[in-house]
Amino acid sequence: MRFLALMIGLWTCVAGAQTYPSKPVHWIVPTGPGSALDVVARRVAPKLSDGLGQPVIIENKPGANSMIGAREVARSAPDGYTLFQGLINNVLNDLLTPDPCCVLNEKFVPVTRILSTPLVMVVHPGVPANSVKDYVAFAKANPNKLTYASGGNGAVTQMIGELLKFTAGIQVREIPYKAVGAEFPDLVGGHVGTAFLAPVVIRDAVKSGKIRALAVADKHRVDLMGDVPTMAEAGYAGVEGTGWNGIFVPVGTPATIVERLHKELAAALRSKEMQDDSRNLGYELGGESPQQFAAFVRSEMQKWGKVIKDADIKIQ
């Protein structure tokens, strides 16, 4: 009887994979409506829907640094009908406050990266620095006088801020914020001196002189802000960090379903609309294979694990 039950289960799984999808697919976004992650999801989901021939329904499940959404997807059936839009914060959660239910590459199978966004170090004009070297010199002469905004413990903006402090040997006070982008009004108002933000968020403010861009925390300059050097060009190689996100499904999802999702997502990202967005908004599109995306996630784990250890970052 046990053997029969096993065979029935395997047949059901194979049959389900062969007919996938036969009903709507739910895409879980771990941030609120209108967030950068949500905007991306709503741009890509209609194209994925066209490719799959079924509705793709966006559901926002914000909270706990993206873990509320992750836990919900981890509890769902591994059948390709519930997708998780994981992001860099999930890697940092796995390093700082791991939840056994939701470890990327273990409890979640990578499908493909959606996009990556380089972050730019910006300062209020009141900060007496026109370059990163100026900034470091002032910080060394005035310990803890400068401040930087972060998304709180486990946020990539905290990681970059702490990495710069560690690399340059400076003391800068962290000002944590509870929501992504919440620091921008305070930066423009001079209530916090430094931030690490996406190019599209800061472009207009930089052009108008409300804030000053010092360096791109990536290996390459950004077309939107071509005159802003990279951190390496500014003298601080290795101080790099990007905001990225991608699609994951619960472990146990049939490989044929993972491959179908990858195929349709990659096609969606190759669309003219997404390519135009990439150029105009300053981000890099993904579309890599599940294996390549899994390797990318591992590399992020290794990189930020070292930063956390070297800078002695702990959840407070």
C-alpha positions as CSV (number, residue, x, y, z in Angstrom):
1,M,0.0,0.0,0.0
2,R,2.8,2.4,0.9
3,F,4.5,1.7,-2.5
4,L,1.1,2.3,-4.3
5,A,0.6,5.6,-2.5
6,L,4.1,6.7,-3.4
7,M,3.5,5.8,-7.1
8,I,0.2,7.7,-7.1
9,G,2.0,10.7,-5.6
10,L,4.7,10.7,-8.2
11,W,2.2,10.3,-11.0
12,T,0.2,13.2,-9.6
13,C,3.3,15.4,-9.5
14,V,4.3,14.5,-13.0
15,A,0.8,15.0,-14.4
16,G,0.6,18.4,-12.6
17,A,3.9,19.5,-14.1
18,Q,2.8,18.5,-17.6
19,T,-0.4,20.5,-17.4
20,Y,1.2,23.5,-15.7
21,P,-0.2,26.1,-15.4
22,S,-3.9,25.3,-15.3
23,K,-5.0,28.1,-12.9
24,P,-3.9,31.6,-11.8
25,V,-0.3,32.1,-10.4
26,H,0.2,34.2,-7.2
27,W,3.3,36.4,-7.1
28,I,4.1,37.4,-3.5
29,V,5.9,40.8,-3.1
30,P,7.4,41.2,0.4
31,T,7.0,45.0,0.4
32,G,4.1,47.4,0.2
33,P,2.1,48.7,-2.8
34,G,4.0,51.4,-4.6
35,S,7.5,50.3,-3.4
36,A,10.2,49.8,-5.9
37,L,9.8,46.0,-5.7
38,D,6.1,46.3,-6.2
39,V,6.5,48.5,-9.2
40,V,8.9,46.0,-10.9
41,A,6.5,43.2,-10.1
42,R,3.6,45.0,-11.8
43,R,5.7,45.7,-14.8
44,V,6.8,42.1,-15.3
45,A,3.7,40.1,-14.1
46,P,1.5,41.0,-17.2
47,K,4.2,39.7,-19.5
48,L,4.6,36.5,-17.5
49,S,0.8,36.1,-17.6
50,D,0.9,36.4,-21.4
51,G,3.6,33.7,-21.6
52,L,1.9,31.3,-19.2
53,G,-1.6,31.8,-20.5
54,Q,-2.9,32.3,-17.0
55,P,-3.5,35.4,-14.7
56,V,-0.6,36.3,-12.5
57,I,-1.9,37.9,-9.3
58,I,0.3,40.3,-7.3
59,E,-0.1,40.0,-3.5
60,N,1.8,42.4,-1.2
61,K,2.9,40.9,2.1
62,P,5.2,43.5,3.7
63,G,6.9,43.3,7.0
64,A,9.7,41.8,9.1
65,N,12.4,42.9,6.5
66,S,10.6,40.7,3.8
67,M,10.2,37.7,6.0
68,I,6.4,37.7,6.3
69,G,6.1,37.1,2.6
70,A,8.9,34.6,2.6
71,R,7.2,32.5,5.4
72,E,3.9,32.5,3.5
73,V,5.5,31.2,0.4
74,A,7.5,28.6,2.3
75,R,4.2,27.2,3.6
76,S,2.7,26.9,0.1
77,A,2.6,23.8,-2.1
78,P,5.7,23.3,-4.3
79,D,3.6,23.4,-7.5
80,G,4.6,26.6,-9.2
81,Y,1.4,28.5,-8.3
82,T,3.1,30.6,-5.6
83,L,6.1,32.7,-6.5
84,F,8.3,34.7,-4.1
85,Q,10.0,37.9,-5.2
86,G,13.1,37.5,-3.0
87,L,15.7,40.2,-2.6
88,I,19.1,41.1,-1.1
89,N,17.5,41.5,2.3
90,N,16.6,37.8,2.3
91,V,20.3,36.9,2.0
92,L,21.1,39.3,4.8
93,N,18.3,37.8,6.9
94,D,19.8,34.3,6.3
95,L,23.1,35.6,7.6
96,L,22.0,37.7,10.6
97,T,18.7,36.2,11.7
98,P,18.2,32.9,9.9
99,D,14.8,31.3,9.9
100,P,15.1,27.6,9.0
101,C,11.8,27.8,7.0
102,C,13.1,30.3,4.4
103,V,16.8,29.9,3.6
104,L,17.5,30.8,0.0
105,N,19.0,28.0,-2.1
106,E,17.8,25.5,0.6
107,K,14.1,26.1,1.2
108,F,13.6,28.2,-1.9
109,V,14.7,27.2,-5.4
110,P,16.0,30.1,-7.5
111,V,14.3,30.7,-10.8
112,T,15.9,33.8,-12.2
113,R,17.1,37.3,-11.2
114,I,14.7,40.1,-12.2
115,L,17.0,43.0,-11.9
116,S,19.8,44.7,-10.0
117,T,20.1,48.3,-9.1
118,P,23.4,49.9,-8.1
119,L,23.3,52.2,-5.1
120,V,24.9,55.7,-5.1
121,M,26.5,57.3,-2.1
122,V,24.9,60.8,-1.8
123,V,25.3,63.6,0.8
124,H,23.4,66.7,1.8
125,P,25.1,69.9,0.6
126,G,25.9,70.7,4.2
127,V,28.4,67.9,4.3
128,P,31.7,69.5,3.4
129,A,32.8,66.9,0.8
130,N,32.9,66.8,-3.0
131,S,34.5,63.4,-3.1
132,V,34.7,60.2,-1.0
133,K,38.2,61.1,0.0
134,D,37.0,64.5,1.2
135,Y,34.2,62.7,3.1
136,V,36.7,60.3,4.8
137,A,39.1,63.1,5.7
138,F,36.3,65.1,7.4
139,A,35.0,62.0,9.1
140,K,38.5,61.2,10.5
141,A,38.9,64.7,11.8
142,N,35.3,64.7,13.3
143,P,34.5,61.2,14.6
144,N,30.7,60.5,14.7
145,K,29.8,64.0,13.5
146,L,28.6,62.6,10.2
147,T,25.5,60.4,9.9
148,Y,24.3,57.9,7.4
149,A,20.8,56.6,6.8
150,S,20.0,52.9,6.7
151,G,17.0,50.6,6.4
152,G,17.9,49.2,9.8
153,N,19.6,46.0,10.8
154,G,20.0,43.6,7.9
155,A,19.3,46.1,5.2
156,V,21.8,46.4,2.3
157,T,22.1,50.1,3.0
158,Q,23.4,49.3,6.5
159,M,25.8,46.8,5.0
160,I,27.3,49.4,2.6
161,G,27.5,52.0,5.3
162,E,29.3,49.7,7.6
163,L,31.6,48.4,4.8
164,L,32.7,52.0,4.0
165,K,33.3,52.7,7.7
166,F,35.4,49.5,8.1
167,T,37.3,50.0,4.8
168,A,38.1,53.7,5.5
169,G,38.6,53.4,9.2
170,I,36.0,56.1,10.0
171,Q,33.3,56.6,12.6
172,V,29.9,57.7,11.2
173,R,26.6,57.4,13.1
174,E,23.9,55.2,11.6
175,I,20.4,56.6,11.5
176,P,18.0,53.6,10.9
177,Y,14.7,54.0,9.1
178,K,11.8,51.6,9.0
179,A,10.8,51.8,5.4
180,V,12.7,51.8,2.1
181,G,13.0,55.3,0.8
182,A,11.8,56.9,4.0
183,E,15.2,58.6,4.5
184,F,15.0,60.6,1.3
185,P,13.0,63.6,2.7
186,D,15.3,63.8,5.7
187,L,18.4,63.7,3.5
188,V,17.1,66.6,1.3
189,G,16.1,68.4,4.5
190,G,19.6,67.9,6.1
191,H,18.4,65.8,9.0
192,V,20.7,63.0,7.9
193,G,23.9,63.6,6.1
194,T,24.5,60.6,4.0
195,A,22.5,57.9,2.2
196,F,22.9,55.1,-0.4
197,L,20.1,55.2,-2.9
198,A,19.1,54.0,-6.3
199,P,20.0,56.3,-9.3
200,V,16.3,56.9,-10.3
201,V,15.4,58.0,-6.8
202,I,18.2,60.7,-6.6
203,R,18.7,61.8,-10.2
204,D,16.5,64.9,-10.1
205,A,17.6,65.9,-6.6
206,V,21.3,65.7,-7.7
207,K,20.6,67.7,-10.9
208,S,18.9,70.4,-8.9
209,G,21.7,70.6,-6.3
210,K,19.5,69.4,-3.4
211,I,21.9,66.6,-2.7
212,R,25.4,65.7,-4.0
213,A,26.4,62.3,-5.5
214,L,29.9,61.1,-4.5
215,A,30.3,57.6,-5.8
216,V,28.5,54.6,-7.3
217,A,28.8,51.5,-5.1
218,D,29.3,49.2,-8.1
219,K,31.9,48.1,-10.6
220,H,30.5,50.3,-13.3
221,R,29.3,53.9,-13.6
222,V,25.6,54.5,-14.2
223,D,24.4,55.9,-17.5
224,L,21.9,58.2,-15.7
225,M,24.8,59.8,-13.8
226,G,27.8,59.2,-16.0
227,D,30.0,61.8,-14.3
228,V,29.8,60.1,-10.9
229,P,32.8,57.8,-10.3
230,T,32.6,54.3,-8.9
231,M,33.9,53.6,-5.4
232,A,37.0,52.0,-6.9
233,E,37.7,55.1,-9.0
234,A,37.1,57.2,-5.8
235,G,39.8,55.2,-4.0
236,Y,37.7,52.6,-2.1
237,A,37.6,49.4,-4.2
238,G,35.4,46.7,-2.7
239,V,32.9,49.1,-1.2
240,E,30.1,47.8,-3.5
241,G,26.5,46.8,-3.0
242,T,23.5,46.5,-5.2
243,G,19.8,46.1,-4.5
244,W,18.6,43.0,-6.4
245,N,15.5,40.9,-6.6
246,G,14.5,37.7,-8.3
247,I,11.9,34.9,-8.3
248,F,12.1,31.9,-6.1
249,V,9.7,28.9,-5.6
250,P,9.4,26.4,-2.7
251,V,11.9,23.5,-2.6
252,G,10.3,20.5,-4.2
253,T,8.8,22.3,-7.2
254,P,9.3,20.1,-10.3
255,A,12.2,21.0,-12.4
256,T,10.0,21.3,-15.5
257,I,7.9,24.0,-13.8
258,V,11.1,25.9,-12.7
259,E,12.3,25.7,-16.3
260,R,9.0,26.9,-17.7
261,L,8.9,29.9,-15.3
262,H,12.5,30.8,-16.2
263,K,11.7,30.6,-19.9
264,E,8.7,33.0,-19.6
265,L,10.4,35.4,-17.2
266,A,13.5,35.6,-19.3
267,A,11.3,36.4,-22.3
268,A,9.5,39.1,-20.4
269,L,12.7,40.7,-19.4
270,R,13.9,40.8,-23.0
271,S,10.8,42.8,-24.0
272,K,11.4,46.3,-25.5
273,E,9.4,47.9,-22.6
274,M,11.7,46.3,-20.0
275,Q,14.8,47.1,-22.0
276,D,13.8,50.7,-22.3
277,D,13.1,50.8,-18.6
278,S,16.5,49.5,-17.9
279,R,18.2,52.3,-19.8
280,N,15.9,55.0,-18.5
281,L,15.8,54.0,-14.9
282,G,19.4,52.9,-14.4
283,Y,19.0,49.2,-13.5
284,E,20.4,45.9,-14.9
285,L,18.0,43.2,-16.1
286,G,18.5,39.6,-15.1
287,G,17.1,36.5,-16.8
288,E,19.9,34.1,-16.0
289,S,19.3,30.4,-15.6
290,P,18.3,28.9,-12.3
291,Q,21.8,27.5,-11.8
292,Q,23.4,30.9,-12.5
293,F,21.0,32.7,-10.2
294,A,21.8,30.1,-7.5
295,A,25.5,30.8,-7.9
296,F,24.8,34.5,-7.7
297,V,22.9,34.1,-4.4
298,R,25.8,32.0,-3.0
299,S,28.3,34.7,-3.9
300,E,26.2,37.3,-2.2
301,M,26.1,35.1,0.9
302,Q,29.9,34.8,0.9
303,K,30.4,38.5,0.3
304,W,28.1,39.9,3.0
305,G,29.0,37.1,5.4
306,K,32.6,38.4,5.4
307,V,31.4,42.0,5.8
308,I,29.2,41.1,8.7
309,K,32.1,39.2,10.4
310,D,34.8,41.8,9.7
311,A,32.6,44.8,10.7
312,D,31.1,42.8,13.7
313,I,27.6,43.7,12.6
314,K,24.9,42.3,15.0
315,I,21.2,42.5,15.3
316,Q,20.3,44.9,18.1
